[in-house]
Amino acid sequence: MASITMDKGALKHDDRLDCLAIAMNYWTRKMDVDAHAIEDAARAEILDKELEDFIVYESGYQNPSKHWLS
């Protein structure tokens, strides 16, 4: 990679560099998608838990372990 220039034949094995660039692009996109999916799933789980707690509280049931002023 250190000998890359615009001259023809400056890099004997440029296919290896192309392969590395393709692999890096693939893994960068893959990790980015996974991070967003995990973040979205975590947010949905937190929202579901909050809604469940709200519904249970509104129905009259109060969990003694959840009293804030105890």
All heavy atoms as TSV, in Angstrom:
chain	resi	resn	atom	element	x	y	z
A	1	MET	N	N	0.810	-1.178	0.000
A	1	MET	CA	C	0.000	0.000	0.000
A	1	MET	C	C	0.868	1.262	0.000
A	1	MET	O	O	0.415	2.298	-0.460
A	1	MET	CB	C	-0.899	0.013	1.244
A	1	MET	CG	C	-2.326	0.088	0.890
A	1	MET	SD	S	-3.516	-0.193	2.220
A	1	MET	CE	C	-3.022	0.849	3.512
A	2	ALA	N	N	2.065	1.162	0.509
A	2	ALA	CA	C	2.921	2.340	0.610
A	2	ALA	C	C	3.401	2.823	-0.752
A	2	ALA	O	O	3.765	3.980	-0.904
A	2	ALA	CB	C	4.117	2.030	1.500
A	3	SER	N	N	3.398	1.948	-1.752
A	3	SER	CA	C	3.927	2.337	-3.058
A	3	SER	C	C	2.827	2.683	-4.065
A	3	SER	O	O	3.060	2.631	-5.262
A	3	SER	CB	C	4.807	1.222	-3.612
A	3	SER	OG	O	4.037	0.050	-3.789
A	4	ILE	N	N	1.646	3.039	-3.602
A	4	ILE	CA	C	0.553	3.384	-4.511
A	4	ILE	C	C	0.819	4.762	-5.125
A	4	ILE	O	O	1.048	5.737	-4.429
A	4	ILE	CB	C	-0.794	3.402	-3.792
A	4	ILE	CG1	C	-1.144	2.002	-3.315
A	4	ILE	CG2	C	-1.887	3.941	-4.689
A	4	ILE	CD1	C	-2.427	1.932	-2.546
A	5	THR	N	N	0.810	4.801	-6.436
A	5	THR	CA	C	0.898	6.057	-7.176
A	5	THR	C	C	-0.056	5.959	-8.353
A	5	THR	O	O	-0.699	4.933	-8.569
A	5	THR	CB	C	2.337	6.329	-7.695
A	5	THR	OG1	O	2.670	5.328	-8.645
A	5	THR	CG2	C	3.335	6.343	-6.561
A	6	MET	N	N	-0.136	6.969	-9.142
A	6	MET	CA	C	-1.012	6.965	-10.311
A	6	MET	C	C	-0.362	6.224	-11.492
A	6	MET	O	O	-1.009	5.999	-12.498
A	6	MET	CB	C	-1.350	8.394	-10.725
A	6	MET	CG	C	-2.182	9.140	-9.679
A	6	MET	SD	S	-3.752	8.350	-9.316
A	6	MET	CE	C	-4.639	8.702	-10.804
A	7	ASP	N	N	0.913	5.859	-11.373
A	7	ASP	CA	C	1.611	5.176	-12.458
A	7	ASP	C	C	1.097	3.763	-12.623
A	7	ASP	O	O	0.771	3.083	-11.648
A	7	ASP	CB	C	3.123	5.136	-12.181
A	7	ASP	CG	C	3.724	6.522	-12.047
A	7	ASP	OD1	O	3.180	7.449	-12.676
A	7	ASP	OD2	O	4.718	6.669	-11.323
A	8	LYS	N	N	1.032	3.311	-13.847
A	8	LYS	CA	C	0.585	1.951	-14.136
A	8	LYS	C	C	1.637	0.967	-13.601
A	8	LYS	O	O	2.827	1.132	-13.810
A	8	LYS	CB	C	0.413	1.761	-15.639
A	8	LYS	CG	C	-0.117	0.390	-15.990
A	8	LYS	CD	C	-0.366	0.238	-17.473
A	8	LYS	CE	C	-0.878	-1.153	-17.756
A	8	LYS	NZ	N	-1.175	-1.367	-19.142
A	9	GLY	N	N	1.178	-0.062	-12.903
A	9	GLY	CA	C	2.063	-1.089	-12.379
A	9	GLY	C	C	2.747	-0.708	-11.082
A	9	GLY	O	O	3.682	-1.376	-10.650
A	10	ALA	N	N	2.309	0.358	-10.433
A	10	ALA	CA	C	2.946	0.786	-9.191
A	10	ALA	C	C	2.699	-0.221	-8.061
A	10	ALA	O	O	3.509	-0.340	-7.160
A	10	ALA	CB	C	2.438	2.159	-8.784
A	11	LEU	N	N	1.611	-0.923	-8.140
A	11	LEU	CA	C	1.280	-1.904	-7.121
A	11	LEU	C	C	1.048	-3.244	-7.804
A	11	LEU	O	O	0.147	-3.394	-8.623
A	11	LEU	CB	C	0.023	-1.473	-6.368
A	11	LEU	CG	C	-0.340	-2.258	-5.124
A	11	LEU	CD1	C	0.755	-2.163	-4.077
A	11	LEU	CD2	C	-1.630	-1.717	-4.538
A	12	LYS	N	N	1.892	-4.211	-7.475
A	12	LYS	CA	C	1.832	-5.491	-8.183
A	12	LYS	C	C	0.579	-6.290	-7.847
A	12	LYS	O	O	0.042	-6.991	-8.691
A	12	LYS	CB	C	3.065	-6.317	-7.850
A	12	LYS	CG	C	4.338	-5.729	-8.400
A	12	LYS	CD	C	5.527	-6.596	-8.070
A	12	LYS	CE	C	6.791	-5.940	-8.589
A	12	LYS	NZ	N	7.982	-6.714	-8.296
A	13	HIS	N	N	0.154	-6.208	-6.632
A	13	HIS	CA	C	-0.980	-7.040	-6.202
A	13	HIS	C	C	-2.129	-6.151	-5.731
A	13	HIS	O	O	-2.582	-6.231	-4.594
A	13	HIS	CB	C	-0.554	-7.984	-5.077
A	13	HIS	CG	C	0.565	-8.901	-5.474
A	13	HIS	ND1	N	0.392	-9.941	-6.342
A	13	HIS	CD2	C	1.879	-8.901	-5.136
A	13	HIS	CE1	C	1.549	-10.564	-6.515
A	13	HIS	NE2	N	2.466	-9.943	-5.801
A	14	ASP	N	N	-2.626	-5.307	-6.617
A	14	ASP	CA	C	-3.705	-4.398	-6.238
A	14	ASP	C	C	-5.024	-5.114	-5.981
A	14	ASP	O	O	-5.905	-4.584	-5.321
A	14	ASP	CB	C	-3.882	-3.292	-7.265
A	14	ASP	CG	C	-4.340	-3.795	-8.618
A	14	ASP	OD1	O	-4.174	-5.003	-8.874
A	14	ASP	OD2	O	-4.851	-2.994	-9.405
A	15	ASP	N	N	-5.154	-6.354	-6.453
A	15	ASP	CA	C	-6.376	-7.111	-6.188
A	15	ASP	C	C	-6.511	-7.422	-4.704
A	15	ASP	O	O	-7.610	-7.484	-4.168
A	15	ASP	CB	C	-6.433	-8.389	-7.029
A	15	ASP	CG	C	-5.215	-9.281	-6.846
A	15	ASP	OD1	O	-4.161	-8.771	-6.412
A	15	ASP	OD2	O	-5.313	-10.484	-7.145
A	16	ARG	N	N	-5.404	-7.581	-4.004
A	16	ARG	CA	C	-5.459	-7.810	-2.561
A	16	ARG	C	C	-5.980	-6.566	-1.839
A	16	ARG	O	O	-6.756	-6.660	-0.899
A	16	ARG	CB	C	-4.078	-8.178	-2.018
A	16	ARG	CG	C	-3.600	-9.531	-2.480
A	16	ARG	CD	C	-2.246	-9.848	-1.921
A	16	ARG	NE	N	-1.728	-11.082	-2.489
A	16	ARG	CZ	C	-0.518	-11.533	-2.260
A	16	ARG	NH1	N	0.321	-10.850	-1.502
A	16	ARG	NH2	N	-0.122	-12.660	-2.804
A	17	LEU	N	N	-5.553	-5.424	-2.285
A	17	LEU	CA	C	-6.014	-4.172	-1.696
A	17	LEU	C	C	-7.499	-3.965	-1.983
A	17	LEU	O	O	-8.258	-3.533	-1.109
A	17	LEU	CB	C	-5.200	-2.994	-2.226
A	17	LEU	CG	C	-5.409	-1.664	-1.536
A	17	LEU	CD1	C	-5.122	-1.766	-0.048
A	17	LEU	CD2	C	-4.511	-0.618	-2.166
A	18	ASP	N	N	-7.934	-4.300	-3.195
A	18	ASP	CA	C	-9.352	-4.212	-3.534
A	18	ASP	C	C	-10.181	-5.138	-2.654
A	18	ASP	O	O	-11.253	-4.766	-2.165
A	18	ASP	CB	C	-9.587	-4.560	-5.007
A	18	ASP	CG	C	-9.048	-3.513	-5.953
A	18	ASP	OD1	O	-8.865	-2.359	-5.512
A	18	ASP	OD2	O	-8.816	-3.845	-7.134
A	19	CYS	N	N	-9.678	-6.335	-2.442
A	19	CYS	CA	C	-10.372	-7.311	-1.604
A	19	CYS	C	C	-10.479	-6.805	-0.164
A	19	CYS	O	O	-11.528	-6.915	0.472
A	19	CYS	CB	C	-9.632	-8.649	-1.649
A	19	CYS	SG	S	-10.450	-9.947	-0.718
A	20	LEU	N	N	-9.413	-6.228	0.334
A	20	LEU	CA	C	-9.427	-5.673	1.682
A	20	LEU	C	C	-10.437	-4.527	1.791
A	20	LEU	O	O	-11.195	-4.441	2.767
A	20	LEU	CB	C	-8.034	-5.169	2.067
A	20	LEU	CG	C	-7.911	-4.498	3.431
A	20	LEU	CD1	C	-8.247	-5.475	4.546
A	20	LEU	CD2	C	-6.511	-3.933	3.617
A	21	ALA	N	N	-10.496	-3.664	0.790
A	21	ALA	CA	C	-11.443	-2.551	0.797
A	21	ALA	C	C	-12.884	-3.059	0.785
A	21	ALA	O	O	-13.747	-2.531	1.506
A	21	ALA	CB	C	-11.198	-1.644	-0.398
A	22	ILE	N	N	-13.156	-4.089	0.003
A	22	ILE	CA	C	-14.496	-4.666	-0.057
A	22	ILE	C	C	-14.870	-5.281	1.289
A	22	ILE	O	O	-15.985	-5.088	1.799
A	22	ILE	CB	C	-14.598	-5.703	-1.192
A	22	ILE	CG1	C	-14.495	-5.001	-2.549
A	22	ILE	CG2	C	-15.881	-6.514	-1.081
A	22	ILE	CD1	C	-14.303	-5.948	-3.720
A	23	ALA	N	N	-13.935	-6.000	1.898
A	23	ALA	CA	C	-14.188	-6.630	3.200
A	23	ALA	C	C	-14.444	-5.580	4.278
A	23	ALA	O	O	-15.359	-5.727	5.100
A	23	ALA	CB	C	-13.019	-7.523	3.595
A	24	MET	N	N	-13.666	-4.525	4.290
A	24	MET	CA	C	-13.842	-3.472	5.286
A	24	MET	C	C	-15.199	-2.773	5.101
A	24	MET	O	O	-15.872	-2.464	6.083
A	24	MET	CB	C	-12.704	-2.455	5.219
A	24	MET	CG	C	-11.354	-3.031	5.608
A	24	MET	SD	S	-11.325	-3.854	7.216
A	24	MET	CE	C	-11.720	-2.508	8.292
A	25	ASN	N	N	-15.587	-2.548	3.875
A	25	ASN	CA	C	-16.886	-1.937	3.603
A	25	ASN	C	C	-18.019	-2.836	4.096
A	25	ASN	O	O	-18.976	-2.374	4.713
A	25	ASN	CB	C	-17.025	-1.650	2.110
A	25	ASN	CG	C	-18.269	-0.870	1.782
A	25	ASN	OD1	O	-18.777	-0.134	2.606
A	25	ASN	ND2	N	-18.771	-1.037	0.577
A	26	TYR	N	N	-17.908	-4.132	3.840
A	26	TYR	CA	C	-18.927	-5.085	4.274
A	26	TYR	C	C	-19.071	-5.067	5.792
A	26	TYR	O	O	-20.173	-4.950	6.324
A	26	TYR	CB	C	-18.579	-6.500	3.802
A	26	TYR	CG	C	-19.440	-7.562	4.427
A	26	TYR	CD1	C	-20.732	-7.805	3.965
A	26	TYR	CD2	C	-18.978	-8.319	5.497
A	26	TYR	CE1	C	-21.530	-8.768	4.543
A	26	TYR	CE2	C	-19.768	-9.286	6.086
A	26	TYR	CZ	C	-21.043	-9.509	5.604
A	26	TYR	OH	O	-21.834	-10.465	6.194
A	27	TRP	N	N	-17.937	-5.213	6.513
A	27	TRP	CA	C	-17.997	-5.301	7.966
A	27	TRP	C	C	-18.406	-3.984	8.605
A	27	TRP	O	O	-19.083	-3.963	9.635
A	27	TRP	CB	C	-16.675	-5.808	8.541
A	27	TRP	CG	C	-16.528	-7.281	8.300
A	27	TRP	CD1	C	-15.663	-7.901	7.473
A	27	TRP	CD2	C	-17.325	-8.319	8.885
A	27	TRP	NE1	N	-15.867	-9.262	7.495
A	27	TRP	CE2	C	-16.873	-9.541	8.358
A	27	TRP	CE3	C	-18.370	-8.333	9.804
A	27	TRP	CZ2	C	-17.430	-10.762	8.720
A	27	TRP	CZ3	C	-18.923	-9.552	10.170
A	27	TRP	CH2	C	-18.459	-10.755	9.624
A	28	THR	N	N	-18.034	-2.871	8.015
A	28	THR	CA	C	-18.455	-1.577	8.539
A	28	THR	C	C	-19.968	-1.446	8.456
A	28	THR	O	O	-20.632	-1.029	9.416
A	28	THR	CB	C	-17.785	-0.431	7.762
A	28	THR	OG1	O	-16.366	-0.561	7.866
A	28	THR	CG2	C	-18.202	0.913	8.295
A	29	ARG	N	N	-20.546	-1.802	7.325
A	29	ARG	CA	C	-22.008	-1.748	7.175
A	29	ARG	C	C	-22.701	-2.748	8.087
A	29	ARG	O	O	-23.731	-2.455	8.686
A	29	ARG	CB	C	-22.407	-2.010	5.731
A	29	ARG	CG	C	-22.087	-0.865	4.812
A	29	ARG	CD	C	-22.588	-1.146	3.426
A	29	ARG	NE	N	-22.263	-0.057	2.525
A	29	ARG	CZ	C	-22.626	-0.018	1.275
A	29	ARG	NH1	N	-23.325	-1.014	0.762
A	29	ARG	NH2	N	-22.292	1.002	0.517
A	30	LYS	N	N	-22.157	-3.954	8.200
A	30	LYS	CA	C	-22.747	-5.001	9.027
A	30	LYS	C	C	-22.776	-4.588	10.492
A	30	LYS	O	O	-23.789	-4.746	11.173
A	30	LYS	CB	C	-21.959	-6.301	8.849
A	30	LYS	CG	C	-22.533	-7.484	9.552
A	30	LYS	CD	C	-23.795	-7.955	8.901
A	30	LYS	CE	C	-24.207	-9.283	9.498
A	30	LYS	NZ	N	-25.543	-9.653	9.087
A	31	MET	N	N	-21.685	-4.044	10.985
A	31	MET	CA	C	-21.631	-3.629	12.384
A	31	MET	C	C	-22.547	-2.437	12.630
A	31	MET	O	O	-23.153	-2.332	13.688
A	31	MET	CB	C	-20.199	-3.303	12.791
A	31	MET	CG	C	-19.326	-4.540	12.879
A	31	MET	SD	S	-17.698	-4.289	13.584
A	31	MET	CE	C	-17.053	-2.939	12.659
A	32	ASP	N	N	-22.663	-1.533	11.689
A	32	ASP	CA	C	-23.529	-0.380	11.839
A	32	ASP	C	C	-24.993	-0.805	11.904
A	32	ASP	O	O	-25.749	-0.321	12.736
A	32	ASP	CB	C	-23.308	0.602	10.685
A	32	ASP	CG	C	-24.066	1.897	10.874
A	32	ASP	OD1	O	-24.080	2.417	12.013
A	32	ASP	OD2	O	-24.633	2.396	9.892
A	33	VAL	N	N	-25.394	-1.725	11.055
A	33	VAL	CA	C	-26.773	-2.211	11.052
A	33	VAL	C	C	-27.076	-2.929	12.358
A	33	VAL	O	O	-28.114	-2.729	12.963
A	33	VAL	CB	C	-27.014	-3.144	9.845
A	33	VAL	CG1	C	-28.333	-3.868	9.979
A	33	VAL	CG2	C	-26.972	-2.356	8.561
A	34	ASP	N	N	-26.159	-3.761	12.828
A	34	ASP	CA	C	-26.377	-4.483	14.070
A	34	ASP	C	C	-26.498	-3.516	15.253
A	34	ASP	O	O	-27.315	-3.720	16.142
A	34	ASP	CB	C	-25.253	-5.484	14.327
A	34	ASP	CG	C	-25.277	-6.648	13.357
A	34	ASP	OD1	O	-26.300	-6.844	12.686
A	34	ASP	OD2	O	-24.270	-7.362	13.279
A	35	ALA	N	N	-25.690	-2.468	15.271
A	35	ALA	CA	C	-25.755	-1.501	16.361
A	35	ALA	C	C	-27.109	-0.811	16.384
A	35	ALA	O	O	-27.709	-0.638	17.449
A	35	ALA	CB	C	-24.629	-0.488	16.225
A	36	HIS	N	N	-27.614	-0.432	15.235
A	36	HIS	CA	C	-28.923	0.216	15.178
A	36	HIS	C	C	-30.036	-0.762	15.565
A	36	HIS	O	O	-30.980	-0.371	16.265
A	36	HIS	CB	C	-29.196	0.782	13.787
A	36	HIS	CG	C	-28.376	1.985	13.467
A	36	HIS	ND1	N	-28.449	3.149	14.195
A	36	HIS	CD2	C	-27.453	2.201	12.507
A	36	HIS	CE1	C	-27.616	4.029	13.695
A	36	HIS	NE2	N	-26.994	3.477	12.667
A	37	ALA	N	N	-29.931	-1.985	15.148
A	37	ALA	CA	C	-30.960	-2.972	15.489
A	37	ALA	C	C	-30.975	-3.240	16.991
A	37	ALA	O	O	-32.055	-3.337	17.596
A	37	ALA	CB	C	-30.712	-4.267	14.716
A	38	ILE	N	N	-29.821	-3.350	17.600
A	38	ILE	CA	C	-29.734	-3.593	19.041
A	38	ILE	C	C	-30.273	-2.395	19.810
A	38	ILE	O	O	-31.003	-2.548	20.787
A	38	ILE	CB	C	-28.280	-3.915	19.447
A	38	ILE	CG1	C	-27.883	-5.284	18.896
A	38	ILE	CG2	C	-28.109	-3.881	20.956
A	38	ILE	CD1	C	-26.412	-5.592	19.013
A	39	GLU	N	N	-29.922	-1.207	19.369
A	39	GLU	CA	C	-30.416	0.004	20.024
A	39	GLU	C	C	-31.941	0.099	19.924
A	39	GLU	O	O	-32.608	0.409	20.917
A	39	GLU	CB	C	-29.769	1.224	19.382
A	39	GLU	CG	C	-30.123	2.534	20.036
A	39	GLU	CD	C	-29.427	3.710	19.377
A	39	GLU	OE1	O	-28.380	3.516	18.743
A	39	GLU	OE2	O	-29.965	4.823	19.501
A	40	ASP	N	N	-32.487	-0.177	18.760
A	40	ASP	CA	C	-33.941	-0.130	18.583
A	40	ASP	C	C	-34.642	-1.175	19.451
A	40	ASP	O	O	-35.693	-0.900	20.044
A	40	ASP	CB	C	-34.309	-0.330	17.114
A	40	ASP	CG	C	-33.906	0.847	16.243
A	40	ASP	OD1	O	-33.636	1.940	16.794
A	40	ASP	OD2	O	-33.847	0.668	15.006
A	41	ALA	N	N	-34.067	-2.365	19.534
A	41	ALA	CA	C	-34.661	-3.419	20.356
A	41	ALA	C	C	-34.630	-3.049	21.836
A	41	ALA	O	O	-35.601	-3.290	22.568
A	41	ALA	CB	C	-33.926	-4.737	20.125
A	42	ALA	N	N	-33.543	-2.449	22.283
A	42	ALA	CA	C	-33.436	-2.047	23.685
A	42	ALA	C	C	-34.459	-0.949	24.007
A	42	ALA	O	O	-35.101	-0.981	25.062
A	42	ALA	CB	C	-32.028	-1.567	23.990
A	43	ARG	N	N	-34.611	0.005	23.107
A	43	ARG	CA	C	-35.600	1.067	23.326
A	43	ARG	C	C	-37.014	0.502	23.367
A	43	ARG	O	O	-37.838	0.912	24.183
A	43	ARG	CB	C	-35.499	2.116	22.232
A	43	ARG	CG	C	-34.321	3.020	22.410
A	43	ARG	CD	C	-34.320	4.108	21.382
A	43	ARG	NE	N	-33.148	4.943	21.564
A	43	ARG	CZ	C	-32.778	5.886	20.743
A	43	ARG	NH1	N	-33.504	6.137	19.664
A	43	ARG	NH2	N	-31.712	6.598	20.970
A	44	ALA	N	N	-37.318	-0.433	22.485
A	44	ALA	CA	C	-38.651	-1.045	22.468
A	44	ALA	C	C	-38.907	-1.820	23.756
A	44	ALA	O	O	-40.016	-1.771	24.311
A	44	ALA	CB	C	-38.787	-1.962	21.261
A	45	GLU	N	N	-37.904	-2.515	24.258
A	45	GLU	CA	C	-38.052	-3.272	25.497
A	45	GLU	C	C	-38.307	-2.337	26.683
A	45	GLU	O	O	-39.176	-2.605	27.520
A	45	GLU	CB	C	-36.791	-4.098	25.744
A	45	GLU	CG	C	-36.870	-5.002	26.945
A	45	GLU	CD	C	-35.635	-5.857	27.113
A	45	GLU	OE1	O	-34.960	-6.160	26.108
A	45	GLU	OE2	O	-35.347	-6.212	28.272
A	46	ILE	N	N	-37.570	-1.233	26.749
A	46	ILE	CA	C	-37.768	-0.266	27.829
A	46	ILE	C	C	-39.164	0.346	27.750
A	46	ILE	O	O	-39.856	0.491	28.760
A	46	ILE	CB	C	-36.678	0.822	27.782
A	46	ILE	CG1	C	-35.330	0.221	28.165
A	46	ILE	CG2	C	-37.022	1.984	28.695
A	46	ILE	CD1	C	-34.153	1.136	27.901
A	47	LEU	N	N	-39.605	0.689	26.546
A	47	LEU	CA	C	-40.935	1.254	26.366
A	47	LEU	C	C	-42.015	0.258	26.786
A	47	LEU	O	O	-42.970	0.623	27.483
A	47	LEU	CB	C	-41.152	1.676	24.910
A	47	LEU	CG	C	-42.525	2.256	24.586
A	47	LEU	CD1	C	-42.790	3.521	25.387
A	47	LEU	CD2	C	-42.646	2.517	23.100
A	48	ASP	N	N	-41.874	-1.008	26.398
A	48	ASP	CA	C	-42.845	-2.029	26.781
A	48	ASP	C	C	-42.930	-2.165	28.300
A	48	ASP	O	O	-44.014	-2.278	28.865
A	48	ASP	CB	C	-42.484	-3.377	26.156
A	48	ASP	CG	C	-42.755	-3.429	24.669
A	48	ASP	OD1	O	-43.482	-2.544	24.155
A	48	ASP	OD2	O	-42.219	-4.350	24.011
A	49	LYS	N	N	-41.781	-2.147	28.960
A	49	LYS	CA	C	-41.746	-2.267	30.422
A	49	LYS	C	C	-42.428	-1.070	31.068
A	49	LYS	O	O	-43.210	-1.225	32.013
A	49	LYS	CB	C	-40.290	-2.386	30.885
A	49	LYS	CG	C	-40.120	-2.462	32.368
A	49	LYS	CD	C	-40.595	-3.788	32.911
A	49	LYS	CE	C	-40.222	-3.878	34.386
A	49	LYS	NZ	N	-41.339	-4.276	35.211
A	50	GLU	N	N	-42.145	0.126	30.581
A	50	GLU	CA	C	-42.771	1.331	31.135
A	50	GLU	C	C	-44.282	1.308	30.923
A	50	GLU	O	O	-45.050	1.671	31.823
A	50	GLU	CB	C	-42.172	2.587	30.494
A	50	GLU	CG	C	-40.757	2.888	30.940
A	50	GLU	CD	C	-40.680	3.267	32.416
A	50	GLU	OE1	O	-41.586	3.946	32.919
A	50	GLU	OE2	O	-39.699	2.872	33.053
A	51	LEU	N	N	-44.723	0.901	29.744
A	51	LEU	CA	C	-46.167	0.822	29.483
A	51	LEU	C	C	-46.840	-0.227	30.359
A	51	LEU	O	O	-47.943	-0.011	30.870
A	51	LEU	CB	C	-46.424	0.534	28.011
A	51	LEU	CG	C	-46.103	1.680	27.050
A	51	LEU	CD1	C	-46.240	1.214	25.613
A	51	LEU	CD2	C	-46.989	2.875	27.319
A	52	GLU	N	N	-46.178	-1.355	30.560
A	52	GLU	CA	C	-46.723	-2.401	31.423
A	52	GLU	C	C	-46.853	-1.895	32.857
A	52	GLU	O	O	-47.883	-2.099	33.505
A	52	GLU	CB	C	-45.812	-3.623	31.377
A	52	GLU	CG	C	-46.297	-4.774	32.226
A	52	GLU	CD	C	-45.350	-5.954	32.159
A	52	GLU	OE1	O	-44.823	-6.248	31.072
A	52	GLU	OE2	O	-45.141	-6.578	33.210
A	53	ASP	N	N	-45.824	-1.208	33.357
A	53	ASP	CA	C	-45.888	-0.651	34.709
A	53	ASP	C	C	-47.003	0.388	34.820
A	53	ASP	O	O	-47.705	0.455	35.820
A	53	ASP	CB	C	-44.549	-0.023	35.103
A	53	ASP	CG	C	-43.456	-1.061	35.320
A	53	ASP	OD1	O	-43.785	-2.263	35.430
A	53	ASP	OD2	O	-42.277	-0.666	35.368
A	54	PHE	N	N	-47.169	1.205	33.794
A	54	PHE	CA	C	-48.207	2.231	33.803
A	54	PHE	C	C	-49.593	1.597	33.822
A	54	PHE	O	O	-50.465	2.015	34.591
A	54	PHE	CB	C	-48.058	3.145	32.589
A	54	PHE	CG	C	-49.124	4.189	32.489
A	54	PHE	CD1	C	-49.095	5.296	33.305
A	54	PHE	CD2	C	-50.154	4.050	31.569
A	54	PHE	CE1	C	-50.085	6.253	33.222
A	54	PHE	CE2	C	-51.141	5.009	31.476
A	54	PHE	CZ	C	-51.107	6.114	32.305
A	55	ILE	N	N	-49.807	0.598	32.999
A	55	ILE	CA	C	-51.112	-0.064	32.930
A	55	ILE	C	C	-51.439	-0.748	34.251
A	55	ILE	O	O	-52.550	-0.651	34.760
A	55	ILE	CB	C	-51.161	-1.057	31.747
A	55	ILE	CG1	C	-51.131	-0.280	30.434
A	55	ILE	CG2	C	-52.386	-1.948	31.837
A	55	ILE	CD1	C	-50.923	-1.146	29.213
A	56	VAL	N	N	-50.470	-1.411	34.836
A	56	VAL	CA	C	-50.691	-2.087	36.116
A	56	VAL	C	C	-51.000	-1.055	37.196
A	56	VAL	O	O	-51.902	-1.226	38.009
A	56	VAL	CB	C	-49.447	-2.933	36.500
A	56	VAL	CG1	C	-49.532	-3.402	37.937
A	56	VAL	CG2	C	-49.332	-4.123	35.568
A	57	TYR	N	N	-50.299	0.062	37.217
A	57	TYR	CA	C	-50.526	1.105	38.210
A	57	TYR	C	C	-51.907	1.727	38.042
A	57	TYR	O	O	-52.614	1.956	39.008
A	57	TYR	CB	C	-49.446	2.180	38.100
A	57	TYR	CG	C	-49.597	3.291	39.094
A	57	TYR	CD1	C	-49.286	3.097	40.432
A	57	TYR	CD2	C	-50.078	4.536	38.691
A	57	TYR	CE1	C	-49.432	4.115	41.355
A	57	TYR	CE2	C	-50.229	5.558	39.600
A	57	TYR	CZ	C	-49.914	5.352	40.932
A	57	TYR	OH	O	-50.064	6.365	41.834
A	58	GLU	N	N	-52.308	1.981	36.808
A	58	GLU	CA	C	-53.608	2.596	36.546
A	58	GLU	C	C	-54.768	1.663	36.881
A	58	GLU	O	O	-55.863	2.110	37.157
A	58	GLU	CB	C	-53.699	3.045	35.085
A	58	GLU	CG	C	-52.855	4.253	34.774
A	58	GLU	CD	C	-53.301	5.484	35.539
A	58	GLU	OE1	O	-54.512	5.743	35.633
A	58	GLU	OE2	O	-52.427	6.197	36.046
A	59	SER	N	N	-54.535	0.357	36.861
A	59	SER	CA	C	-55.619	-0.580	37.152
A	59	SER	C	C	-55.865	-0.736	38.644
A	59	SER	O	O	-56.786	-1.418	39.057
A	59	SER	CB	C	-55.319	-1.945	36.527
A	59	SER	OG	O	-54.220	-2.544	37.194
A	60	GLY	N	N	-55.038	-0.101	39.477
A	60	GLY	CA	C	-55.267	-0.146	40.912
A	60	GLY	C	C	-54.268	-0.987	41.665
A	60	GLY	O	O	-54.138	-0.879	42.876
A	61	TYR	N	N	-53.559	-1.837	40.984
A	61	TYR	CA	C	-52.569	-2.672	41.663
A	61	TYR	C	C	-51.302	-1.865	41.862
A	61	TYR	O	O	-50.799	-1.233	40.949
A	61	TYR	CB	C	-52.255	-3.924	40.846
A	61	TYR	CG	C	-51.085	-4.720	41.399
A	61	TYR	CD1	C	-51.253	-5.505	42.526
A	61	TYR	CD2	C	-49.837	-4.643	40.811
A	61	TYR	CE1	C	-50.199	-6.219	43.044
A	61	TYR	CE2	C	-48.776	-5.358	41.318
A	61	TYR	CZ	C	-48.958	-6.143	42.438
A	61	TYR	OH	O	-47.903	-6.845	42.945
A	62	GLN	N	N	-50.791	-1.881	43.091
A	62	GLN	CA	C	-49.542	-1.184	43.362
A	62	GLN	C	C	-48.551	-2.180	43.942
A	62	GLN	O	O	-48.819	-2.808	44.966
A	62	GLN	CB	C	-49.745	-0.031	44.326
A	62	GLN	CG	C	-50.586	1.076	43.727
A	62	GLN	CD	C	-50.741	2.233	44.688
A	62	GLN	OE1	O	-50.296	2.184	45.812
A	62	GLN	NE2	N	-51.390	3.281	44.225
A	63	ASN	N	N	-47.438	-2.297	43.305
A	63	ASN	CA	C	-46.384	-3.195	43.767
A	63	ASN	C	C	-45.654	-2.501	44.918
A	63	ASN	O	O	-45.126	-1.422	44.736
A	63	ASN	CB	C	-45.427	-3.490	42.616
A	63	ASN	CG	C	-44.408	-4.550	42.967
A	63	ASN	OD1	O	-44.244	-4.899	44.126
A	63	ASN	ND2	N	-43.734	-5.056	41.958
A	64	PRO	N	N	-45.624	-3.100	46.099
A	64	PRO	CA	C	-44.981	-2.439	47.239
A	64	PRO	C	C	-43.503	-2.133	47.006
A	64	PRO	O	O	-42.979	-1.190	47.570
A	64	PRO	CB	C	-45.138	-3.436	48.383
A	64	PRO	CG	C	-46.093	-4.455	47.925
A	64	PRO	CD	C	-46.204	-4.372	46.440
A	65	SER	N	N	-42.855	-2.886	46.192
A	65	SER	CA	C	-41.431	-2.648	45.949
A	65	SER	C	C	-41.197	-1.441	45.049
A	65	SER	O	O	-40.079	-0.989	44.894
A	65	SER	CB	C	-40.778	-3.882	45.328
A	65	SER	OG	O	-41.312	-4.111	44.043
A	66	LYS	N	N	-42.264	-0.908	44.467
A	66	LYS	CA	C	-42.109	0.215	43.542
A	66	LYS	C	C	-42.550	1.544	44.144
A	66	LYS	O	O	-42.638	2.530	43.449
A	66	LYS	CB	C	-42.892	-0.052	42.269
A	66	LYS	CG	C	-42.338	-1.202	41.500
A	66	LYS	CD	C	-42.528	-1.003	40.059
A	66	LYS	CE	C	-41.840	-2.140	39.352
A	66	LYS	NZ	N	-41.538	-1.871	38.016
A	67	HIS	N	N	-42.840	1.586	45.421
A	67	HIS	CA	C	-43.204	2.843	46.046
A	67	HIS	C	C	-41.963	3.722	46.154
A	67	HIS	O	O	-40.957	3.323	46.717
A	67	HIS	CB	C	-43.824	2.616	47.442
A	67	HIS	CG	C	-45.201	2.101	47.377
A	67	HIS	ND1	N	-46.290	2.909	47.177
A	67	HIS	CD2	C	-45.693	0.836	47.464
A	67	HIS	CE1	C	-47.391	2.186	47.170
A	67	HIS	NE2	N	-47.053	0.928	47.331
A	68	TRP	N	N	-42.073	4.905	45.654
A	68	TRP	CA	C	-40.907	5.803	45.634
A	68	TRP	C	C	-40.709	6.495	46.982
A	68	TRP	O	O	-39.611	6.879	47.331
A	68	TRP	CB	C	-41.078	6.837	44.542
A	68	TRP	CG	C	-41.046	6.255	43.180
A	68	TRP	CD1	C	-40.593	5.032	42.814
A	68	TRP	CD2	C	-41.479	6.876	41.980
A	68	TRP	NE1	N	-40.713	4.843	41.475
A	68	TRP	CE2	C	-41.262	5.974	40.933
A	68	TRP	CE3	C	-42.028	8.110	41.684
A	68	TRP	CZ2	C	-41.561	6.269	39.605
A	68	TRP	CZ3	C	-42.330	8.405	40.381
A	68	TRP	CH2	C	-42.103	7.485	39.367
A	69	LEU	N	N	-41.774	6.682	47.696
A	69	LEU	CA	C	-41.668	7.443	48.935
A	69	LEU	C	C	-41.658	6.547	50.170
A	69	LEU	O	O	-41.820	7.034	51.276
A	69	LEU	CB	C	-42.842	8.442	49.024
A	69	LEU	CG	C	-42.923	9.440	47.874
A	69	LEU	CD1	C	-44.184	10.283	48.020
A	69	LEU	CD2	C	-41.698	10.325	47.853
A	70	SER	N	N	-41.450	5.274	50.020
A	70	SER	CA	C	-41.451	4.353	51.176
A	70	SER	C	C	-40.202	4.541	51.996
A	70	SER	O	O	-39.174	4.832	51.577
A	70	SER	CB	C	-41.485	2.902	50.762
A	70	SER	OG	O	-42.406	2.636	49.785
